[in-house]
């Protein structure tokens, strides 16, 4: 599936920037790459759910559906991820950017687990 390849590519780019020495530029780049990953993530769930005959039209509803379909485990971190994405996409605050940056490695772990399950389902 082309969408899965895109999701995996963006996730690799996020990992790539996180491996670099921390700087304001690298942090901001990582956050933007996270936002891309997030968008591809929930939209991939939406596509998968539609193939299962289920509609979900927002990140929150898609993550709930992914849990119900067994694609992801219940983890409050998914909900925090939604909040982080909404705040980074719409409001910029330096101290908040720092907190999001520190959570990105945890988010990559969740993205990887989801990607693995989606690939198994292909």
N, CA, C and O of each residue as an XYZ file, in Angstrom:
488
protein
N       0.845     -1.186      0.000
C       0.000      0.000      0.000
C       0.889      1.247      0.000
O       1.757      1.394      0.860
N       0.677      2.112     -0.933
C       1.481      3.333     -1.067
C       1.438      4.187      0.197
O       2.449      4.758      0.606
N       0.261      4.269      0.810
C       0.137      5.099      2.010
C       1.014      4.578      3.153
O       1.591      5.361      3.906
N       1.107      3.268      3.274
C       1.958      2.698      4.322
C       3.425      3.042      4.069
O       4.169      3.333      5.005
N       3.837      3.007      2.803
C       5.211      3.367      2.460
C       5.491      4.821      2.832
O       6.553      5.136      3.368
N       4.539      5.703      2.546
C       4.701      7.118      2.897
C       4.814      7.294      4.406
O       5.662      8.043      4.892
N       3.954      6.602      5.139
C       3.966      6.670      6.600
C       5.326      6.208      7.129
O       5.913      6.851      8.000
N       5.814      5.099      6.600
C       7.096      4.558      7.045
C       8.251      5.511      6.708
O       9.174      5.678      7.505
N       8.196      6.131      5.530
C       9.235      7.075      5.101
C       9.287      8.299      6.011
O      10.361      8.724      6.437
N       8.124      8.856      6.302
C       8.066     10.042      7.163
C       8.531      9.694      8.571
O       9.202     10.490      9.228
N       8.170      8.502      9.027
C       8.609      8.063     10.348
C      10.138      7.942     10.392
O      10.759      8.309     11.389
N      10.735      7.438      9.333
C      12.198      7.340      9.258
C      12.836      8.720      9.287
O      13.885      8.914      9.901
N      12.207      9.667      8.628
C      12.743     11.033      8.622
C      12.646     11.671     10.007
O      13.512     12.447     10.410
N      11.583     11.331     10.724
C      11.451     11.820     12.097
C      12.568     11.223     12.959
O      13.212     11.939     13.726
N      12.792      9.933     12.835
C      13.877      9.292     13.586
C      15.232      9.905     13.225
O      16.088     10.105     14.087
N      15.407     10.195     11.948
C      16.649     10.777     11.458
C      16.942     12.112     12.148
O      18.063     12.341     12.602
N      15.954     12.980     12.226
C      16.186     14.296     12.834
C      16.344     14.178     14.353
O      17.068     14.965     14.962
N      15.679     13.214     14.959
C      15.833     13.028     16.404
C      17.221     12.499     16.772
O      17.679     12.679     17.900
N      17.880     11.852     15.826
C      19.229     11.324     16.077
C      20.288     12.424     16.013
O      21.417     12.225     16.461
N      19.933     13.561     15.467
C      20.870     14.677     15.360
C      21.019     15.386     16.705
O      20.163     15.286     17.583
N      22.116     16.093     16.834
C      22.331     16.876     18.047
C      21.195     17.882     18.187
O      20.782     18.518     17.217
N      20.704     18.011     19.406
C      19.568     18.899     19.642
C      19.935     20.361     19.410
O      20.953     20.854     19.896
N      19.080     21.030     18.656
C      19.186     22.476     18.440
C      17.764     22.961     18.199
O      16.857     22.150     18.008
N      17.564     24.243     18.206
C      16.219     24.778     17.951
C      15.737     24.367     16.561
O      14.565     24.035     16.382
N      16.629     24.388     15.586
C      16.247     24.016     14.213
C      15.870     22.542     14.143
O      14.862     22.188     13.532
N      16.673     21.679     14.765
C      16.372     20.243     14.746
C      15.088     19.945     15.511
O      14.284     19.111     15.093
N      14.905     20.631     16.632
C      13.672     20.439     17.408
C      12.454     20.813     16.574
O      11.494     20.046     16.493
N      12.491     21.981     15.959
C      11.346     22.434     15.175
C      11.102     21.540     13.958
O       9.956     21.288     13.587
N      12.177     21.067     13.346
C      12.054     20.139     12.226
C      11.415     18.826     12.687
O      10.547     18.277     12.008
N      11.847     18.338     13.833
C      11.281     17.097     14.377
C       9.788     17.258     14.654
O       9.003     16.347     14.388
N       9.401     18.401     15.180
C       7.984     18.631     15.482
C       7.166     18.658     14.193
O       6.074     18.092     14.147
N       7.673     19.300     13.159
C       6.953     19.323     11.877
C       6.859     17.925     11.280
O       5.829     17.554     10.717
N       7.926     17.158     11.401
C       7.897     15.776     10.902
C       6.933     14.925     11.727
O       6.263     14.044     11.189
N       6.864     15.186     13.014
C       5.878     14.508     13.863
C       4.462     14.815     13.374
O       3.625     13.917     13.277
N       4.199     16.084     13.068
C       2.864     16.452     12.588
C       2.515     15.683     11.309
O       1.383     15.227     11.148
N       3.483     15.541     10.406
C       3.254     14.763      9.182
C       2.975     13.296      9.515
O       2.051     12.688      8.973
N       3.779     12.746     10.405
C       3.589     11.352     10.830
C       2.200     11.155     11.421
O       1.506     10.186     11.114
N       1.819     12.079     12.260
C       0.517     12.007     12.913
C      -0.598     11.984     11.876
O      -1.510     11.162     11.960
N      -0.529     12.874     10.907
C      -1.568     12.946      9.871
C      -1.631     11.654      9.069
O      -2.715     11.124      8.825
N      -0.475     11.147      8.660
C      -0.462      9.902      7.897
C      -0.935      8.726      8.751
O      -1.585      7.809      8.249
N      -0.612      8.755     10.019
C      -1.002      7.700     10.948
C      -2.517      7.564     11.035
O      -3.063      6.494     10.766
N      -3.198      8.650     11.411
C      -4.634      8.510     11.618
C      -5.366      8.309     10.296
O      -6.409      7.656     10.258
N      -4.833      8.862      9.221
C      -5.483      8.657      7.919
C      -5.289      7.228      7.425
O      -6.143      6.695      6.716
N      -4.175      6.606      7.793
C      -3.974      5.200      7.456
C      -4.964      4.330      8.230
O      -5.495      3.357      7.695
N      -5.206      4.684      9.480
C      -6.219      3.972     10.272
C      -7.587      4.137      9.617
O      -8.355      3.179      9.524
N      -7.885      5.333      9.170
C      -9.166      5.618      8.512
C      -9.355      4.721      7.286
O     -10.435      4.168      7.083
N      -8.311      4.578      6.473
C      -8.369      3.724      5.279
C      -8.588      2.273      5.683
O      -9.432      1.581      5.114
N      -7.826      1.820      6.668
C      -7.958      0.435      7.130
C      -9.373      0.183      7.665
O     -10.004     -0.821      7.333
N      -9.855      1.101      8.488
C     -11.191      0.944      9.079
C     -12.266      0.897      7.991
O     -13.203      0.104      8.072
N     -12.125      1.739      6.989
C     -13.106      1.763      5.894
C     -13.160      0.399      5.202
O     -14.234     -0.063      4.817
N     -12.001     -0.244      5.044
C     -11.968     -1.587      4.451
C     -12.647     -2.617      5.355
O     -13.067     -3.678      4.893
N     -12.749     -2.297      6.632
C     -13.429     -3.169      7.581
C     -14.913     -2.804      7.717
O     -15.640     -3.417      8.500
N     -15.351     -1.809      6.954
C     -16.744     -1.379      6.995
C     -17.047     -0.393      8.115
O     -18.206     -0.219      8.493
N     -16.007      0.256      8.652
C     -16.177      1.189      9.765
C     -15.699      2.564      9.317
O     -14.650      2.689      8.683
N     -16.463      3.578      9.645
C     -16.070      4.951      9.325
C     -15.552      5.646     10.585
O     -16.159      5.562     11.653
N     -14.434      6.323     10.440
C     -13.918      7.211     11.491
C     -13.391      8.444     10.768
O     -12.719      8.335      9.743
N     -13.695      9.597     11.302
C     -13.402     10.820     10.562
C     -12.578     11.851     11.317
O     -12.465     12.995     10.875
N     -12.012     11.472     12.426
C     -11.151     12.377     13.183
C     -10.061     11.526     13.829
O     -10.223     10.316     13.990
N      -8.957     12.162     14.197
C      -7.910     11.373     14.860
C      -8.428     10.631     16.087
O      -8.140      9.446     16.257
N      -9.180     11.303     16.934
C      -9.670     10.676     18.165
C     -10.547      9.454     17.849
O     -10.385      8.395     18.457
N     -11.467      9.607     16.904
C     -12.349      8.478     16.578
C     -11.568      7.368     15.879
O     -11.877      6.190     16.060
N     -10.568      7.726     15.089
C      -9.771      6.700     14.416
C      -8.897      5.926     15.407
O      -8.732      4.714     15.267
N      -8.340      6.613     16.401
C      -7.548      5.894     17.399
C      -8.442      4.972     18.230
O      -8.036      3.868     18.594
N      -9.639      5.421     18.523
C     -10.600      4.573     19.244
C     -10.937      3.343     18.399
O     -10.992      2.225     18.912
N     -11.158      3.555     17.116
C     -11.452      2.451     16.198
C     -10.266      1.504     16.092
O     -10.442      0.285     16.086
N      -9.057      2.057     16.009
C      -7.849      1.223     15.928
C      -7.716      0.335     17.157
O      -7.315     -0.824     17.052
N      -8.050      0.878     18.317
C      -8.026      0.085     19.547
C      -9.065     -1.037     19.459
O      -8.767     -2.187     19.785
N     -10.282     -0.705     19.020
C     -11.347     -1.705     18.909
C     -11.004     -2.800     17.902
O     -11.401     -3.953     18.067
N     -10.264     -2.426     16.857
C      -9.875     -3.397     15.828
C      -8.604     -4.160     16.194
O      -8.178     -5.048     15.456
N      -8.000     -3.816     17.327
C      -6.799     -4.509     17.769
C      -5.520     -4.055     17.086
O      -4.498     -4.737     17.166
N      -5.565     -2.908     16.413
C      -4.364     -2.383     15.758
C      -3.416     -1.727     16.749
O      -2.201     -1.744     16.556
N      -3.966     -1.153     17.805
C      -3.159     -0.514     18.841
C      -3.650     -0.984     20.204
O      -4.796     -1.407     20.357
N      -2.771     -0.903     21.179
C      -3.146     -1.192     22.560
C      -3.687      0.089     23.178
O      -3.373      1.190     22.726
N      -4.498     -0.065     24.211
C      -4.975      1.121     24.913
C      -3.780      1.770     25.593
O      -3.062      1.127     26.360
N      -3.577      3.039     25.307
C      -2.448      3.773     25.882
C      -2.825      5.247     25.878
O      -3.145      5.811     24.832
N      -2.786      5.855     27.032
C      -3.114      7.280     27.161
C      -2.193      8.166     26.306
O      -2.527      9.309     25.993
N      -1.047      7.621     25.944
C      -0.096      8.388     25.143
C      -0.701      8.783     23.799
O      -0.370      9.844     23.270
N      -1.586      7.947     23.233
C      -2.260      8.316     21.975
C      -3.057      9.605     22.164
O      -3.067     10.467     21.286
N      -3.721      9.732     23.304
C      -4.521     10.936     23.565
C      -3.621     12.154     23.753
O      -3.944     13.250     23.293
N      -2.491     11.956     24.432
C      -1.538     13.048     24.600
C      -0.989     13.474     23.241
O      -0.757     14.658     22.993
N      -0.785     12.495     22.368
C      -0.284     12.774     21.035
C      -1.253     13.684     20.270
O      -0.830     14.605     19.572
N      -2.543     13.418     20.407
C      -3.556     14.263     19.752
C      -3.438     15.696     20.260
O      -3.426     16.644     19.475
N      -3.351     15.846     21.579
C      -3.220     17.185     22.169
C      -1.952     17.879     21.674
O      -1.977     19.056     21.311
N      -0.844     17.137     21.664
C       0.420     17.725     21.221
C       0.339     18.166     19.764
O       0.797     19.255     19.417
N      -0.231     17.338     18.926
C      -0.346     17.693     17.516
C      -1.201     18.948     17.349
O      -0.844     19.848     16.588
N      -2.323     19.008     18.055
C      -3.202     20.174     17.929
C      -2.517     21.455     18.386
O      -2.656     22.503     17.756
N      -1.783     21.362     19.480
C      -1.100     22.555     19.989
C       0.074     22.969     19.108
O       0.277     24.162     18.883
N       0.845     22.019     18.609
C       1.991     22.398     17.784
C       1.548     22.916     16.423
O       2.218     23.763     15.832
N       0.444     22.422     15.932
C      -0.027     22.854     14.606
C      -0.696     24.224     14.649
O      -0.716     24.933     13.643
N      -1.242     24.602     15.799
C      -2.046     25.826     15.858
C      -1.483     26.931     16.751
O      -1.812     28.105     16.579
N      -0.641     26.552     17.694
C      -0.085     27.532     18.637
C       1.396     27.214     18.787
O       1.766     26.047     18.921
N       2.235     28.217     18.766
C       3.652     27.954     19.001
C       4.080     28.624     20.296
O       3.969     29.840     20.454
N       4.567     27.811     21.209
C       5.148     28.304     22.454
C       6.437     27.525     22.666
O       6.447     26.295     22.615
N       7.494     28.233     22.897
C       8.821     27.621     23.039
C       8.853     26.524     24.106
O       9.376     25.438     23.857
N       8.297     26.798     25.295
C       8.353     25.799     26.358
C       7.513     24.573     26.021
O       7.859     23.458     26.410
N       6.421     24.772     25.304
C       5.602     23.621     24.925
C       6.325     22.793     23.860
O       6.261     21.564     23.873
N       7.007     23.471     22.946
C       7.764     22.766     21.906
C       8.810     21.847     22.548
O       9.039     20.732     22.077
N       9.432     22.319     23.611
C      10.421     21.499     24.320
C       9.800     20.217     24.859
O      10.371     19.136     24.716
N       8.634     20.339     25.475
C       7.956     19.165     26.023
C       7.566     18.170     24.946
O       7.744     16.964     25.114
N       7.037     18.670     23.847
C       6.647     17.794     22.729
C       7.885     17.083     22.193
O       7.857     15.876     21.953
N       8.952     17.820     22.008
C      10.191     17.237     21.489
C      10.647     16.057     22.355
O      11.075     15.027     21.834
N      10.555     16.214     23.660
C      10.973     15.141     24.565
C      10.063     13.917     24.488
O      10.500     12.808     24.794
N       8.807     14.100     24.084
C       7.865     12.977     23.969
C       7.947     12.262     22.621
O       7.403     11.167     22.477
N       8.607     12.852     21.642
C       8.632     12.273     20.293
C       9.170     10.841     20.233
O       8.618     10.040     19.479
N      10.212     10.472     20.981
C      10.654      9.074     20.934
C       9.548      8.091     21.353
O       9.445      7.000     20.792
N       8.732      8.475     22.328
C       7.614      7.606     22.730
C       6.598      7.481     21.597
O       6.048      6.407     21.356
N       6.362      8.587     20.912
C       5.388      8.576     19.813
C       5.879      7.698     18.663
O       5.091      6.992     18.035
N       7.183      7.747     18.392
C       7.730      6.892     17.333
C       7.470      5.425     17.665
O       7.136      4.635     16.782
N       7.624      5.063     18.937
C       7.351      3.687     19.345
C       5.917      3.281     19.033
O       5.674      2.175     18.550
N       4.979      4.161     19.305
C       3.576      3.864     19.005
C       3.336      3.787     17.501
O       2.622      2.905     17.025
N       3.934      4.712     16.756
C       3.793      4.684     15.297
C       4.317      3.368     14.729
O       3.700      2.771     13.847
N       5.460      2.923     15.244
C       6.071      1.683     14.749
C       5.184      0.472     15.032
O       5.027     -0.400     14.178
N       4.609      0.423     16.224
C       3.712     -0.688     16.562
C       2.508     -0.717     15.624
O       2.121     -1.776     15.130
N       1.922      0.450     15.386
C       0.787      0.530     14.470
C       1.200      0.087     13.073
O       0.500     -0.708     12.447
N       2.313      0.583     12.583
C       2.781      0.223     11.246
C       2.979     -1.283     11.134
O       2.613     -1.883     10.123
N       3.550     -1.890     12.152
C       3.759     -3.333     12.151
C       2.417     -4.069     12.025
O       2.292     -5.000     11.230
N       1.433     -3.658     12.798
C       0.110     -4.293     12.725
C      -0.549     -4.080     11.363
O      -1.169     -4.995     10.820
N      -0.416     -2.895     10.823
C      -1.010     -2.625      9.500
C      -0.347     -3.471      8.420
O      -1.020     -3.962      7.515
N       0.969     -3.643      8.512
C       1.666     -4.471      7.533
C       1.239     -5.936      7.654
O       1.105     -6.637      6.650
N       1.030     -6.386      8.878
C       0.591     -7.772      9.096
C      -0.793     -7.996      8.494
O      -1.108     -9.091      8.028
N      -1.612     -6.953      8.508
C      -2.987     -7.073      8.013
C      -3.075     -7.000      6.492
O      -4.093     -7.369      5.906
N      -2.005     -6.524      5.854
C      -2.028     -6.371      4.388
C      -2.213     -7.693      3.682
O      -2.253     -7.735      2.452
